Amino acid sequence: MNDRTPLSASSLAPLLTPEGRALLEEVRDTDPARELAVATRLRREHPAELVSAALGQARLRQRAVAKFGAQDAGRMFFTPNGVEQSTRASVAAYRARRLKESGVTSVADLCCGIGGDAIALARAGIRVLAVDRDPLTAAAARANADELGLAGLIEVREADVTEVDPAGYDAVFVDPARRGGRGRVFDPEAYSPPLSWAVEAARRAPRAAALKVAPGIPHEAVPADAEAEWISDGGEVKEAVLWFGAGRTAAAGTEDATPAAPTTPATPAIRATLLPGPHTLLSRGLPDPEVRPPGRYLYEPDGAVIRAHLVAEVAEQLDGGLIDPTIAYVTADEHRPTPYATAYEITDRLPFNVKKLKALLRERRIGTLTVKKRGSAVEPEELRRKALPRPHGPESVTVFLTRVAGAPTMLLGHPVR
């Protein structure tokens, strides 16, 4: 029994009945190791198909807690793809705030999936048309709107988004499918629908538009009239968004947005946003930072900052430079707190040498070794196994495998608390 059991719109309907809801409540905390025994027992009193659907939905709800929180995930209805591809609730809420602050009151949510973004928009007080062509996905979105008390603000429509007229809605949000039969899709024109279609739909929106794209989108693929925003949550890059119209400049209540470089319709704006916070860093068009020897502190920029090509903006804030022209590590002589990078105090700089590292770890009674790498072909787990085959004591250290002025180097240090 697993959450890959085939589902259909007709298999979801029985779960919405009193019997189905009671069964969902009964199996909600079932240990996966006990599913077979639980299924055997329940099938004596309930149809086998309903038992399978309930257990599969329980597994999906457990997986969805990481994105939606226990309270919502325990009530919502999911598909396997919906759990994997839906927006994390914190990111969806942030985007909804941006649209709200740009004056948006209604949104056509095209490719709505199981309704994660529609829920965030409705909770921000925005009227939503949620469209998806997959019958099961649309049924799940409709059930979620009902379950969370948002049906008055969310209309779910099963249709091909390319055939839907969003007239009557002052904004458009498009989340194209980025997975195909062979897995993740990297070419924006291979999205479904293609990015070019989504961009044209965004440009026709009366007030604002937002397009969710993969964080690995090439900067050269960003339209000149868009703002590209890379978003991380808890230090993990989640997505990129292309903003159009009034949404292009909305600040979404950011705590510390820095002044941006002037942009024109021919130059896309760039920003990185870190959640929670939010903390937003805007592009100022700075040149690459200077390269300098490692100082007392090493800063590891947030992934959204790196994806947005804003390492230079962080380096200027820190009065720092790069340890290598091709490596996104910033070094400085003084510690300056910043939400955009994690600071480490460097204690040692060594040429790459496993034997020397092993001896140093033994001498300093290291028991916990954290290995990070950037610009090195060495696998962290391999180095950890060779350098610290067994703990030597209670101390801990972080080792950075990187390059300094082109030379393979190990930098040892500790996070600044």
Secondary structure by P-SEA (a helix, b strand, c coil): ccccccccaaaaaaaacaaaaaaaaaaccccccaaaaaaaaaaacccaaaaaaaaaaaaaaaaacccccaaaaacccccaaaaaccccaaaaaaaaaaaaaacccccccccccccaaaaaaaaabbbbbbbbccaaaaaaaaaaaaaacccccbbbbbccccccccccccbbbbbcccccccccccccccccccaaaaaaaaaaccccbbbbbccccccccccccbbbbbbbccccccbbbbbcccccccccccccccccccccccbbbbbcccccccbbbbbcccccccccccccbbbbccaaaaaacaaaaaaaaacbbbcccccccccccbbbbbccbbbbbbcccccccaaaaaaaaaaacccbbbbbbccccccaaaaaaaacccccccccbbbbbcccccccbbbbbcccc
